[in-house]
Amino acid sequence: MQYSLGQSVSPLQLAVLISGGGTTLKNLIQKIAAGKLDAKIVLIISSSAKAAGLQIAEAAGIPTLVIDPKNSPTAAEFSEATFGPCRESGAQIVAMAGYLKHVLIPLDFENRVTNIHPALIPSCCGAGMYGRRVHEAVLESGAKLSGCTVHFVDNQYDHGPIILQRSVPVLDDDTPDTLAARVFNAECEAYPEALRMIGAGRVRTVNGRVTK
C-alpha cells in the first residue's frame, strides 16, 4: 500500500541520508534500539564513500549505498539515483541526517523527506549554513535563543513546512562549540519526536504548513 502523510504506521520505514560523521544517524539507531522510536531504518545513503557514518551503519547491520552527485550529470539524474533506491527499499520517510548535498525532491516524496537544522529557521539558514557556521552566525547576531528545527524538505535550502522546533538559551560566555553541544542535545530529542509524530499519523500539511 502506498504511504501517505497522516497515515499511522508501525514501524515507520526510514531511509537515512548522510554525508559525514553520522552523529544524527547514531542517535536515531540508539532511540530505535531503546524502544523510544517505533521505526526501522531500511537503507542508508551517503553522498561520500569517506563518510564515517557508513561505519555506524555497517556496525548496525543496515544496508548502505554511496550515491556521489559527481557521478550524475544532471540534478534530475542525481535525484533519481538517490530516491530510486529509497522507493525500492519501501521507505515511507527519507530522513536527512547531516546530509550536505542539494537534491531535488520527486513529486511522490513531497512532504516525505525530513531534515533537522541546528538553528531556529528562518534564522541562520540557507545555502552554506551548516555545522559550525550556523553557531558562529547565531553568536554574531546577538540572539539570546537558538535551537533546532525539524522540517519537511522542498527544493530550497533549509526550507519547507516546519514540523517542530526546540529552543535553547544562548549564554554570554558561549563559543560555537559550547552552543553546538547544547543544540545537539536538543536535536537528539527533537528529531525522534518529530518522526514519532509522523509515524503516529499526527502530522499533515495544509497550504504549506504543518498541522497536528
C-alpha positions as CSV (number, residue, x, y, z in Angstrom):
1,M,0.0,0.0,0.0
2,Q,1.3,3.5,-1.0
3,Y,2.2,5.5,2.1
4,S,0.8,9.0,2.5
5,L,1.4,11.6,5.2
6,G,-1.1,11.4,8.0
7,Q,-1.3,7.6,7.9
8,S,-0.4,5.7,11.1
9,V,2.3,3.1,10.5
10,S,4.2,0.7,12.8
11,P,7.1,0.6,12.5
12,L,7.8,3.7,10.3
13,Q,10.2,2.7,7.5
14,L,13.1,5.1,7.2
15,A,15.8,5.7,4.6
16,V,18.5,8.0,6.1
17,L,20.7,10.3,4.0
18,I,24.2,11.2,5.4
19,S,27.3,13.0,4.3
20,G,29.7,12.8,7.3
21,G,30.2,11.5,10.8
22,G,26.8,10.1,11.3
23,T,26.1,11.5,14.8
24,T,22.4,12.1,14.0
25,L,22.1,8.6,12.4
26,K,23.7,7.1,15.6
27,N,21.1,8.9,17.7
28,L,18.2,7.5,15.7
29,I,19.7,4.0,15.8
30,Q,20.0,4.3,19.6
31,K,16.5,5.6,20.0
32,I,15.1,2.7,18.0
33,A,17.1,0.2,19.9
34,A,15.9,1.6,23.2
35,G,12.3,1.4,22.1
36,K,11.9,5.2,22.1
37,L,11.2,5.4,18.4
38,D,8.9,3.0,16.6
39,A,10.8,2.9,13.3
40,K,13.1,0.7,11.2
41,I,16.0,2.1,9.1
42,V,15.8,0.1,5.9
43,L,18.5,1.9,3.9
44,I,21.3,4.4,4.5
45,I,22.6,6.5,1.6
46,S,25.8,8.5,1.8
47,S,26.9,11.2,-0.6
48,S,30.5,10.3,0.2
49,A,32.4,7.0,0.4
50,K,34.5,8.5,3.1
51,A,31.6,9.3,5.4
52,A,32.3,7.9,8.9
53,G,28.6,7.3,9.3
54,L,28.9,4.3,6.9
55,Q,30.8,2.5,9.7
56,I,28.0,3.2,12.1
57,A,25.5,1.7,9.5
58,E,27.8,-1.3,9.0
59,A,28.0,-1.9,12.7
60,A,24.2,-1.8,13.0
61,G,23.8,-4.2,10.0
62,I,21.9,-1.7,7.9
63,P,22.2,-1.8,4.1
64,T,24.2,1.2,2.6
65,L,24.7,2.8,-0.7
66,V,27.1,5.6,-1.8
67,I,25.5,8.0,-4.3
68,D,28.0,10.7,-5.2
69,P,26.5,13.6,-7.1
70,K,29.6,13.9,-9.2
71,N,28.5,10.7,-10.9
72,S,25.2,12.2,-12.1
73,P,25.5,14.7,-15.0
74,T,22.2,16.5,-14.1
75,A,20.2,17.4,-11.0
76,A,17.4,15.2,-12.2
77,E,19.6,12.2,-12.6
78,F,21.1,12.7,-9.1
79,S,17.6,12.9,-7.7
80,E,16.6,9.6,-9.4
81,A,19.8,7.9,-8.3
82,T,19.1,8.9,-4.7
83,F,15.3,8.4,-4.5
84,G,15.1,5.3,-6.7
85,P,16.7,3.1,-4.1
86,C,14.5,4.7,-1.4
87,R,11.4,3.7,-3.3
88,E,12.7,0.2,-3.8
89,S,13.5,-0.2,-0.1
90,G,9.9,0.6,0.9
91,A,11.0,3.7,2.8
92,Q,8.0,5.8,3.9
93,I,10.1,8.7,5.1
94,V,13.5,9.8,4.0
95,A,15.4,11.4,6.9
96,M,18.3,13.7,6.1
97,A,20.8,13.4,8.9
98,G,23.8,15.7,8.3
99,Y,23.2,15.4,4.5
100,L,25.0,18.3,2.8
101,K,24.0,17.9,-0.8
102,H,21.2,19.7,-2.6
103,V,18.9,17.1,-4.2
104,L,15.6,17.7,-6.0
105,I,12.6,16.1,-4.2
106,P,10.4,14.0,-6.6
107,L,6.7,14.6,-6.5
108,D,6.0,11.2,-4.9
109,F,8.3,12.2,-2.0
110,E,6.8,15.6,-1.4
111,N,6.3,16.0,2.4
112,R,8.0,12.7,2.9
113,V,11.6,14.0,3.3
114,T,12.7,15.4,6.7
115,N,15.7,17.4,7.8
116,I,16.9,18.8,11.1
117,H,18.7,22.2,11.1
118,P,20.8,23.4,14.1
119,A,19.0,26.8,14.4
120,L,15.6,28.3,14.6
121,I,14.6,28.6,10.9
122,P,14.2,31.1,9.3
123,S,17.3,32.5,11.2
124,C,20.8,31.4,10.3
125,C,19.9,29.1,7.5
126,G,20.2,28.7,3.7
127,A,23.0,27.7,1.3
128,G,26.3,27.2,3.0
129,M,24.8,27.4,6.5
130,Y,25.7,24.2,8.2
131,G,27.7,22.9,11.1
132,R,29.9,25.4,13.0
133,R,29.0,28.2,10.6
134,V,25.4,28.2,11.9
135,H,26.5,28.6,15.6
136,E,29.0,31.3,14.6
137,A,26.2,33.2,12.9
138,V,23.9,32.9,15.9
139,L,26.6,34.3,18.2
140,E,27.4,37.1,15.8
141,S,23.7,38.1,15.6
142,G,23.5,38.6,19.4
143,A,20.5,36.3,19.6
144,K,19.5,35.1,23.1
145,L,17.9,31.9,21.8
146,S,18.9,29.3,19.4
147,G,17.8,25.7,18.9
148,C,16.8,23.3,16.2
149,T,14.2,22.9,13.6
150,V,12.7,19.7,12.1
151,H,11.1,20.4,8.8
152,F,10.0,18.8,5.6
153,V,12.4,19.4,2.7
154,D,11.5,21.1,-0.5
155,N,13.7,22.3,-3.3
156,Q,15.2,25.2,-1.4
157,Y,17.9,25.0,1.2
158,D,16.5,24.8,4.8
159,H,13.0,25.5,3.6
160,G,9.7,23.7,3.7
161,P,6.9,23.1,6.3
162,I,8.2,23.2,9.9
163,I,7.2,20.2,11.9
164,L,8.6,21.3,15.3
165,Q,11.2,23.5,16.9
166,R,13.1,23.3,20.2
167,S,14.9,26.3,21.7
168,V,18.0,26.5,23.9
169,P,19.5,29.6,25.6
170,V,22.5,31.4,24.2
171,L,24.8,32.2,27.1
172,D,27.1,35.2,27.4
173,D,30.2,33.1,27.5
174,D,29.2,30.7,24.7
175,T,31.6,29.6,22.0
176,P,30.4,28.0,18.8
177,D,31.4,24.6,20.3
178,T,29.5,25.0,23.6
179,L,26.4,26.3,21.8
180,A,26.7,23.4,19.2
181,A,26.8,20.9,22.1
182,R,23.7,22.4,23.7
183,V,21.8,22.5,20.4
184,F,22.8,18.9,19.6
185,N,21.3,17.7,22.9
186,A,18.1,19.3,21.8
187,E,18.3,17.7,18.3
188,C,18.7,14.3,19.9
189,E,15.2,14.6,21.3
190,A,13.5,16.7,18.7
191,Y,14.2,14.6,15.6
192,P,13.0,11.3,17.1
193,E,9.9,13.2,18.5
194,A,9.1,14.5,15.0
195,L,9.4,11.1,13.5
196,R,7.2,9.6,16.2
197,M,4.6,12.1,15.4
198,I,4.8,11.3,11.7
199,G,4.6,7.5,12.4
200,A,1.6,8.0,14.6
201,G,-0.2,9.8,11.8
202,R,-0.3,13.1,13.7
203,V,1.3,15.3,11.0
204,R,-0.4,16.7,8.0
205,T,0.3,19.7,5.8
206,V,-2.2,22.3,4.7
207,N,-1.3,25.2,2.5
208,G,2.4,24.7,3.1
209,R,2.1,24.5,6.9
210,V,2.2,21.5,9.2
211,T,-1.0,20.8,11.2
212,K,-1.0,18.3,14.1
